[in-house]
Amino acid sequence: MIKLKLAEVLARKRLSIVELSDRTGLSVRDLEILRDQQALALRLRTLDCLCRALGCQPGDLIEYAAEDSE
């Protein structure tokens, strides 16, 4: 399972969703979907935009976690 760590990065950088929206031009709603793990896909252009605005690498925003096989 792919996990987006946007909430963690925002907390670490002490940024709000609104501030990130202002920096990136992405809508607050789209950022909330990413933050809340509800996104089904992430465009490379969006990832690039987030990395530029947050001064981070893609690996800081994305994590792979193996799902439990029950």
N, C-alpha and C positions, 0 to 999 in steps of 0.2 A: 504494500500500500504506500502511496506517495503522500507525504504530509507537507503542507505548506506552513512555514514557521513565521508568517508575517506578523502575527500578534506578538511573538517573542521579540522579533527584531524591532518592532515599533516601541515596545516597552523598554528595551535596552537603550534605544535612541531617544526615548521620551518624546515621541511624536504621536499626534492624534491622526485619525483617519482623515479628518478635514485638512490638516496640514499636508499630509501625503497627497491628497487629492489636488491641492493647490500646486504642489511641486511637480506632479506627474501629468496633470490634465485628465486623469482617470476619474470616473464618477465615484462618489462616496459609496453608492450602492454596490458597484462592481468590486471595490476594495473590501467592503464588508463581506461579500460572498467569498472572496479569497481568504480573508482573515478567519472566517467562521468555518472553513473547511467544506464549503458547499459547492465549490467549483468542480466541474467535470473535466475542464481543459484549461490550459494556460498557454497563451500564445508566446512565442519567443520575443516578439516585439514588446509585449507587456512585461515579461521578465526583464528584458533589457531596460525598460523604462523604470522599473522598480529598483533595479540594481544601481542605476545612475543616481536616482533620487535619494537612495538610502546609503550610497557609498559602500556597497557590499558586493559579494560574489554570489552567483546563483546557488552555490552550495550552502550559503548562509540562509537562504529562503526555502530550500527544498530538501527534504529528507526521505529516504526510503526505509520503511520498516516492514519486515516480513510479517504477514498475517499468521495468526495461529491457525493451524490446520486441525480443526475439530470436527 
